[in-house]
Amino acid sequence: MAVPSFLAREKTIAAPGFNRWLIPPAALAVHLCIGQAYATSVYRPALSAEFQTSETAIGGIFSLAIVMLGLSAALFGTWVDRNGPRAAMFVAAVFWSAGFLVASVGISTGQLWLVYLGYGFIGGIGLGLGYISPVSTLIKWFPDRPGLATGMAIMGFGGGALIASPLSRQLLAGYGLDSTDATTLADTASGAVTMLFITLGLVYLVFMLFGSAIIRVPADGWKPDGFDPSTIKSKALVTTDSVSAANAIKTPQFWLLWVVLFCNVTAGIGILEQASPMIQDFFSSGAGAVTATAAAGFVGLLSLFNMGGRFVWSSTSDYIGRKPIYMVYLGVGLVMYLLLATLGSSSTVLFVLFAAVILSFYGGGFATVPAYLRDLFGTYQVGAIHGRLLTAWSAAGVAGPLIVNAFLDAAGDGERSAADYRPALFTMVCVLAVGFVANMLVKPVASKWHEPKDAPSTPERSTAR
């Protein structure tokens, strides 16, 4: 797919002296917008009332968006690397905004399938392209601190909900939606949520186009002042060679990392998807009972740990290495899940502590994996490789909630307690154990998969796909 000349990669090559610290704001402009995907719970009850269907059916819109994120990132990852971040971020902005606008038509006309098509399918494509395009660019600008670079960008995705949630509430109130009254909710949902989607679609379009306008890629041969590329050769699992996306998926390292990401995300979603009802069910009676308001605050706290973990843990990986940090995510996470299942119901403080650590590892796993890929496969087509790996996120987005909900359904209807959650929590322990073993098996990529030394240094000059 050809792109207009003003979006072409060669138009984005930075001039000598360009300040690389101008790139993180461009990445954040995109990731803070698409991070709205984590804020769908704000208007889910209104959509459920409008379409007279269950919140599970409305939640399927979000699930479809996450599936499309992984699929579009996998399918178009090589196109992103070849055409550069400006084209990819521009297309992501158009799709993400169009998704909101198409969904707004579905809401205003009472056609749920249009909401699935708009936010879920079209918007999901924008999610995938917007997620991977700034990340691969940041890695190339920060070869000395790839973990810090990816943490800065992906922190924005985790933090997008912290902006979108209160903004959406204020907009809904301004558009006349009183979500505390069931009758008013049913009467006013359509108009208020329609206007919310139109507003968000237009606002996000402006900010994402701003990010695409200021993004730049480094010139061939550029390196930061004082950085000696030869120093990375002495680090374990870090290569100075290049592996194409087509070859990367043929290596055991790629599939081991796929399992690692799948397990880490599955376990994290197990907490994230049920956070509010879980803490209320664990502490449902007595003086220590948790109210719905307190549970909402707990969800907000988890969002902070999710966001902070993306930056803190990913940055830490620059010092201790990618493989050791995943040993922490998966090994310590396994212990946290055990403690949550056995001791979590004894104290709200312990429950919050265990869950917060788990969610910090969940966020850290997302932010660290692009740097892990860069270490193993080089920067040549790291965006495309990252895109293919994100199919693990799509799979985990289905598996995580399915595991938890299956055990809760088996427990039957009625009032739930901590005991009803324990089988799911122990299952997550096993999931993390599988991921831990997969991470331990990661070794350097065999030289037979490396690109020739005289291969083009930038994907757009190569015929590789």
C-alpha positions as CSV (number, residue, x, y, z in Angstrom):
1,M,0.0,0.0,0.0
2,A,1.6,3.3,-1.2
3,V,1.5,6.4,1.0
4,P,1.3,10.1,0.0
5,S,4.7,11.7,-0.3
6,F,4.2,14.0,2.8
7,L,3.9,10.8,4.9
8,A,6.9,9.0,3.3
9,R,9.6,7.7,5.6
10,E,12.3,9.8,3.9
11,K,10.4,13.0,4.8
12,T,10.7,12.1,8.5
13,I,14.5,11.6,8.7
14,A,15.8,13.9,11.4
15,A,18.3,16.6,10.6
16,P,21.7,16.7,12.3
17,G,21.4,18.0,15.9
18,F,17.8,16.9,16.3
19,N,16.9,16.4,20.0
20,R,15.8,12.8,20.5
21,W,13.8,13.8,23.6
22,L,11.2,15.4,21.3
23,I,10.2,11.8,20.2
24,P,8.6,10.6,23.5
25,P,5.9,13.4,23.4
26,A,5.0,12.2,19.9
27,A,4.7,8.7,21.1
28,L,2.7,9.7,24.1
29,A,0.3,11.8,22.0
30,V,-0.7,8.6,20.3
31,H,-0.6,6.1,23.2
32,L,-2.5,8.4,25.6
33,C,-5.3,8.5,23.0
34,I,-5.6,4.8,22.2
35,G,-5.2,4.0,26.0
36,Q,-8.9,5.1,26.1
37,A,-9.6,1.4,25.4
38,Y,-9.1,0.8,29.2
39,A,-11.9,3.3,30.0
40,T,-14.8,1.6,28.4
41,S,-16.4,0.7,31.7
42,V,-17.4,4.3,32.1
43,Y,-20.1,4.2,29.5
44,R,-20.7,0.4,29.4
45,P,-23.9,0.6,31.6
46,A,-25.3,3.4,29.4
47,L,-24.8,1.3,26.3
48,S,-26.3,-1.7,28.0
49,A,-29.4,0.3,28.9
50,E,-29.6,1.8,25.4
51,F,-29.4,-1.5,23.5
52,Q,-31.3,-3.4,26.3
53,T,-28.6,-6.1,26.3
54,S,-26.2,-7.4,28.9
55,E,-22.9,-5.7,29.8
56,T,-21.2,-8.9,28.7
57,A,-22.5,-8.3,25.2
58,I,-21.3,-4.7,25.3
59,G,-18.0,-5.9,26.7
60,G,-17.6,-7.9,23.5
61,I,-17.0,-4.7,21.7
62,F,-13.8,-4.1,23.8
63,S,-12.8,-7.7,23.3
64,L,-13.1,-7.4,19.5
65,A,-11.0,-4.2,19.6
66,I,-8.2,-6.1,21.5
67,V,-8.4,-9.0,19.0
68,M,-8.1,-6.5,16.1
69,L,-5.2,-4.8,17.8
70,G,-3.2,-8.0,17.8
71,L,-4.3,-9.0,14.3
72,S,-3.6,-5.6,12.7
73,A,-0.3,-5.3,14.4
74,A,0.7,-8.7,13.1
75,L,-0.6,-8.2,9.5
76,F,0.7,-4.6,9.0
77,G,3.8,-4.6,11.2
78,T,6.2,-5.0,8.2
79,W,4.3,-2.2,6.4
80,V,4.8,0.0,9.4
81,D,8.6,-0.6,9.4
82,R,8.8,-0.1,5.7
83,N,6.8,3.1,5.4
84,G,7.9,4.7,8.7
85,P,6.1,5.9,11.8
86,R,4.5,9.1,10.4
87,A,2.4,7.1,7.8
88,A,1.5,4.5,10.4
89,M,0.5,7.0,13.1
90,F,-1.5,9.0,10.5
91,V,-3.4,5.9,9.4
92,A,-3.9,4.9,13.1
93,A,-5.4,8.3,13.8
94,V,-7.8,8.0,11.0
95,F,-9.0,4.5,11.9
96,W,-9.2,5.2,15.6
97,S,-11.2,8.4,15.1
98,A,-13.4,6.8,12.4
99,G,-14.1,3.9,14.8
100,F,-15.7,6.4,17.2
101,L,-17.7,8.2,14.6
102,V,-19.1,5.0,13.0
103,A,-19.9,3.7,16.5
104,S,-21.7,7.0,17.2
105,V,-24.0,6.4,14.2
106,G,-24.8,2.9,15.6
107,I,-25.6,4.3,19.0
108,S,-27.9,7.1,17.6
109,T,-29.7,4.7,15.3
110,G,-29.9,1.8,17.8
111,Q,-27.8,-0.6,15.7
112,L,-25.4,-2.5,17.9
113,W,-23.6,-4.1,15.0
114,L,-22.4,-0.7,13.9
115,V,-20.8,-0.2,17.3
116,Y,-19.0,-3.5,16.9
117,L,-17.9,-2.5,13.4
118,G,-16.9,1.0,14.4
119,Y,-15.2,0.8,17.8
120,G,-14.4,-2.9,17.7
121,F,-13.2,-3.6,14.1
122,I,-12.2,-0.3,12.6
123,G,-11.0,1.3,15.9
124,G,-9.2,-2.0,16.7
125,I,-7.1,-1.6,13.5
126,G,-6.2,1.9,14.7
127,L,-5.3,0.5,18.1
128,G,-2.8,-2.0,16.5
129,L,-1.1,0.5,14.2
130,G,-1.0,3.2,16.8
131,Y,0.4,0.8,19.4
132,I,3.4,-0.5,17.5
133,S,4.5,2.5,15.4
134,P,5.9,4.8,18.1
135,V,7.5,1.9,20.0
136,S,9.9,0.7,17.2
137,T,10.9,4.3,16.5
138,L,11.7,5.0,20.1
139,I,13.9,1.9,20.3
140,K,16.0,3.3,17.4
141,W,16.4,6.6,19.0
142,F,17.4,5.1,22.4
143,P,19.7,2.2,21.6
144,D,21.5,2.9,24.9
145,R,18.2,2.6,26.9
146,P,15.7,0.6,25.0
147,G,13.8,-0.4,28.1
148,L,13.4,3.3,29.2
149,A,12.3,4.2,25.7
150,T,9.5,1.6,25.4
151,G,8.5,2.2,29.0
152,M,7.9,5.9,28.2
153,A,5.6,5.1,25.3
154,I,3.7,2.2,26.6
155,M,3.2,3.9,30.0
156,G,1.0,6.3,28.0
157,F,-1.2,3.4,26.9
158,G,-1.7,2.3,30.5
159,G,-2.3,5.9,31.6
160,G,-4.8,6.7,28.9
161,A,-7.6,5.5,31.0
162,L,-6.7,7.9,33.8
163,I,-7.4,10.8,31.4
164,A,-10.3,9.2,29.5
165,S,-12.3,8.0,32.5
166,P,-12.8,11.4,34.3
167,L,-13.0,13.1,30.9
168,S,-15.8,10.8,29.8
169,R,-17.7,11.2,33.0
170,Q,-17.6,15.0,32.7
171,L,-18.6,14.9,29.1
172,L,-21.5,12.5,29.8
173,A,-22.7,14.7,32.6
174,G,-22.4,17.7,30.3
175,Y,-24.5,16.0,27.7
176,G,-27.2,15.3,30.2
177,L,-26.6,11.7,31.3
178,D,-27.4,10.9,34.9
179,S,-25.9,7.4,35.4
180,T,-27.2,7.1,38.9
181,D,-30.9,6.8,37.9
182,A,-32.0,3.8,35.9
183,T,-34.9,5.6,34.2
184,T,-32.9,8.6,33.3
185,L,-30.1,6.3,32.1
186,A,-32.4,4.5,29.7
187,D,-33.9,7.8,28.4
188,T,-30.8,9.8,27.9
189,A,-28.1,7.2,27.1
190,S,-28.3,7.4,23.3
191,G,-27.9,11.1,22.9
192,A,-25.2,11.5,25.6
193,V,-23.1,8.6,24.5
194,T,-23.4,9.5,20.8
195,M,-22.1,13.0,21.6
196,L,-19.4,11.4,23.8
197,F,-18.1,9.2,20.9
198,I,-18.2,12.1,18.5
199,T,-16.3,14.4,20.8
200,L,-13.7,11.7,21.7
201,G,-13.2,10.8,18.0
202,L,-12.5,14.4,17.0
203,V,-10.3,15.2,20.0
204,Y,-8.2,12.1,19.6
205,L,-7.8,12.7,15.9
206,V,-6.3,16.1,16.6
207,F,-3.8,14.8,19.2
208,M,-2.8,11.8,17.2
209,L,-2.2,13.8,14.0
210,F,0.0,16.2,16.1
211,G,2.0,13.1,17.2
212,S,2.4,12.0,13.6
213,A,3.5,15.5,12.5
214,I,6.4,15.8,15.0
215,I,7.7,12.2,14.8
216,R,11.1,11.7,13.3
217,V,13.4,8.7,12.5
218,P,17.2,8.8,13.0
219,A,19.4,8.9,9.9
220,D,21.4,5.8,9.0
221,G,24.4,5.5,11.2
222,W,23.2,7.9,13.9
223,K,24.0,7.1,17.5
224,P,23.7,9.1,20.7
225,D,26.6,11.1,21.9
226,G,28.9,9.0,23.9
227,F,27.3,5.7,23.0
228,D,29.5,2.9,21.8
229,P,27.5,0.2,20.0
230,S,30.3,-2.3,20.7
231,T,29.5,-2.2,24.4
232,I,26.2,-4.1,23.9
233,K,28.0,-7.1,22.5
234,S,29.2,-8.1,26.0
235,K,25.6,-8.2,27.3
236,A,23.8,-11.6,27.5
237,L,21.2,-12.2,24.9
238,V,21.8,-8.8,23.2
239,T,22.8,-9.0,19.5
240,T,24.2,-6.4,17.1
241,D,22.9,-8.5,14.2
242,S,19.6,-8.3,12.4
243,V,16.8,-10.8,11.9
244,S,13.9,-10.2,9.6
245,A,10.3,-10.5,10.7
246,A,9.8,-13.4,8.3
247,N,12.7,-15.3,9.9
248,A,11.9,-14.3,13.5
249,I,8.7,-16.3,13.5
250,K,10.7,-19.4,12.5
251,T,12.8,-19.2,15.6
252,P,12.0,-20.9,19.0
253,Q,12.9,-17.6,20.7
254,F,9.9,-15.9,19.1
255,W,7.5,-18.5,20.3
256,L,9.0,-18.8,23.7
257,L,8.4,-15.0,24.1
258,W,4.9,-15.5,22.7
259,V,4.2,-17.9,25.6
260,V,5.9,-15.5,28.1
261,L,3.7,-12.6,27.0
262,F,0.6,-14.7,26.8
263,C,1.0,-16.0,30.3
264,N,1.9,-12.6,31.8
265,V,-1.0,-10.9,30.2
266,T,-3.5,-13.7,31.0
267,A,-2.6,-13.5,34.7
268,G,-2.8,-9.7,34.8
269,I,-6.2,-9.6,33.1
270,G,-7.4,-12.2,35.6
271,I,-7.1,-9.4,38.2
272,L,-7.9,-6.4,36.0
273,E,-11.1,-7.7,34.5
274,Q,-12.7,-8.6,37.9
275,A,-11.0,-6.0,40.2
276,S,-14.0,-4.2,41.5
277,P,-16.3,-7.2,42.2
278,M,-13.4,-9.3,43.4
279,I,-12.4,-7.0,46.3
280,Q,-16.1,-6.5,47.2
281,D,-16.7,-10.3,47.3
282,F,-13.5,-10.9,49.3
283,F,-14.7,-8.3,51.9
284,S,-18.5,-8.4,51.8
285,S,-19.4,-8.3,55.4
286,G,-18.5,-6.9,58.8
287,A,-16.6,-3.7,59.6
288,G,-14.1,-4.3,56.8
289,A,-16.7,-4.6,54.0
290,V,-15.6,-2.7,50.9
291,T,-18.2,-0.4,49.3
292,A,-18.7,0.2,45.6
293,T,-17.0,3.6,45.9
294,A,-14.0,2.1,47.6
295,A,-13.8,-0.6,45.0
296,A,-13.8,2.1,42.3
297,G,-10.9,3.7,44.1
298,F,-9.1,0.3,44.1
299,V,-9.5,0.1,40.4
300,G,-8.0,3.5,40.0
301,L,-5.1,2.5,42.2
302,L,-4.5,-0.6,40.0
303,S,-4.4,1.7,37.0
304,L,-1.6,3.7,38.6
305,F,0.4,0.6,39.3
306,N,-0.3,-0.7,35.8
307,M,1.0,2.6,34.4
308,G,3.9,3.0,36.8
309,G,5.1,-0.6,36.3
310,R,5.4,0.0,32.6
311,F,8.0,2.7,33.1
312,V,9.7,1.6,36.3
313,W,10.2,-2.1,35.6
314,S,11.0,-1.6,31.9
315,S,13.6,1.0,32.8
316,T,15.0,-1.4,35.4
317,S,15.5,-4.0,32.7
318,D,18.1,-1.8,31.1
319,Y,20.3,-2.5,34.1
320,I,19.5,-6.1,35.1
321,G,18.6,-7.5,31.7
322,R,15.4,-8.5,30.0
323,K,15.5,-12.2,30.9
324,P,16.0,-11.5,34.7
325,I,13.2,-8.9,34.8
326,Y,10.8,-11.5,33.3
327,M,11.9,-13.9,36.0
328,V,10.7,-11.3,38.5
329,Y,7.4,-10.7,36.6
330,L,6.6,-14.3,36.4
331,G,8.3,-15.8,39.5
332,V,7.4,-13.1,42.0
333,G,4.0,-12.7,40.3
334,L,3.4,-16.4,40.9
335,V,4.1,-15.9,44.6
336,M,1.8,-12.9,44.7
337,Y,-1.0,-14.9,43.3
338,L,-0.4,-17.7,45.8
339,L,-0.5,-15.1,48.6
340,L,-3.6,-13.5,47.2
341,A,-5.4,-16.8,47.1
342,T,-4.4,-17.9,50.6
343,L,-3.9,-14.7,52.6
344,G,-5.7,-12.1,50.5
345,S,-9.0,-12.4,52.4
346,S,-7.4,-11.8,55.8
347,S,-6.7,-8.1,55.2
348,T,-7.7,-5.4,52.7
349,V,-4.2,-4.0,52.9
350,L,-2.6,-7.3,51.9
351,F,-5.2,-7.8,49.2
352,V,-4.5,-4.4,47.7
353,L,-0.7,-4.9,48.0
354,F,-0.7,-8.3,46.3
355,A,-3.0,-7.1,43.5
356,A,-1.1,-3.9,42.9
357,V,2.2,-5.8,42.5
358,I,0.6,-8.2,40.1
359,L,-0.7,-5.3,38.0
360,S,2.7,-3.5,38.0
361,F,4.2,-6.7,36.5
362,Y,1.3,-6.9,34.0
363,G,2.2,-3.4,32.8
364,G,5.9,-4.0,33.0
365,G,5.6,-7.1,30.8
366,F,4.0,-5.0,28.0
367,A,6.6,-2.3,28.2
368,T,9.6,-4.6,28.4
369,V,8.8,-7.0,25.6
370,P,9.7,-4.7,22.7
371,A,13.2,-4.2,24.2
372,Y,13.5,-8.0,24.7
373,L,12.7,-8.4,21.0
374,R,15.3,-5.8,20.1
375,D,17.9,-7.6,22.2
376,L,17.2,-10.9,20.4
377,F,16.4,-9.8,16.9
378,G,18.0,-6.4,16.4
379,T,16.3,-3.2,15.3
380,Y,15.9,-4.1,11.6
381,Q,12.2,-5.1,11.6
382,V,11.5,-4.9,15.4
383,G,8.2,-3.2,14.8
384,A,6.9,-6.0,12.5
385,I,8.2,-8.6,15.0
386,H,6.5,-6.8,17.8
387,G,3.3,-6.7,15.8
388,R,3.3,-10.5,15.3
389,L,4.0,-11.1,19.0
390,L,1.0,-9.0,20.0
391,T,-1.2,-11.8,18.8
392,A,-0.4,-13.3,22.3
393,W,-2.2,-10.3,23.8
394,S,-5.2,-11.0,21.6
395,A,-5.3,-14.6,22.8
396,A,-4.7,-13.7,26.4
397,G,-7.5,-11.1,26.2
398,V,-9.9,-14.0,25.5
399,A,-8.2,-16.6,27.8
400,G,-7.8,-14.5,31.0
401,P,-11.5,-13.5,31.4
402,L,-12.6,-17.0,30.2
403,I,-10.6,-18.7,33.0
404,V,-11.9,-16.5,35.7
405,N,-15.5,-16.4,34.5
406,A,-15.6,-20.1,34.0
407,F,-14.7,-20.8,37.6
408,L,-17.2,-18.2,38.9
409,D,-20.0,-19.6,36.7
410,A,-19.2,-23.1,38.1
411,A,-19.6,-21.7,41.6
412,G,-23.2,-20.8,40.8
413,D,-25.3,-17.8,41.3
414,G,-25.8,-15.9,44.5
415,E,-23.5,-14.1,46.9
416,R,-19.8,-14.9,46.3
417,S,-16.9,-15.1,48.6
418,A,-13.1,-15.4,48.4
419,A,-13.4,-19.2,48.1
420,D,-15.2,-18.9,44.8
421,Y,-12.1,-17.1,43.3
422,R,-9.4,-19.4,44.6
423,P,-9.6,-22.0,41.8
424,A,-9.1,-19.2,39.3
425,L,-6.2,-17.7,41.3
426,F,-4.5,-21.1,41.6
427,T,-4.9,-21.6,37.9
428,M,-3.1,-18.3,37.3
429,V,-0.3,-19.6,39.4
430,C,0.1,-22.5,37.0
431,V,-0.1,-20.2,34.0
432,L,2.7,-18.0,35.4
433,A,4.8,-21.1,36.1
434,V,4.5,-22.1,32.4
435,G,5.6,-18.6,31.4
436,F,8.5,-18.8,33.9
437,V,9.8,-22.0,32.3
438,A,9.4,-20.5,28.8
439,N,11.5,-17.5,29.8
440,M,14.2,-19.7,31.2
441,L,14.5,-21.5,27.9
442,V,15.3,-18.3,25.9
443,K,18.8,-18.3,24.4
444,P,20.5,-16.2,21.7
445,V,19.1,-16.5,18.2
446,A,21.2,-18.8,16.0
447,S,23.3,-17.1,13.4
448,K,21.6,-18.9,10.5
449,W,18.6,-16.5,11.0
450,H,20.7,-13.4,10.8
451,E,20.5,-11.0,7.8
452,P,23.7,-10.7,5.7
453,K,26.1,-8.1,7.0
454,D,25.7,-6.1,3.8
455,A,21.9,-6.1,4.1
456,P,20.1,-2.7,4.0
457,S,19.9,-1.1,7.4
458,T,16.4,0.3,7.0
459,P,13.4,-1.9,6.0
460,E,12.1,0.5,3.3
461,R,15.2,-0.2,1.2
462,S,14.7,-4.0,1.5
463,T,12.4,-6.3,-0.4
464,A,12.1,-8.5,2.7
465,R,8.5,-9.0,4.0
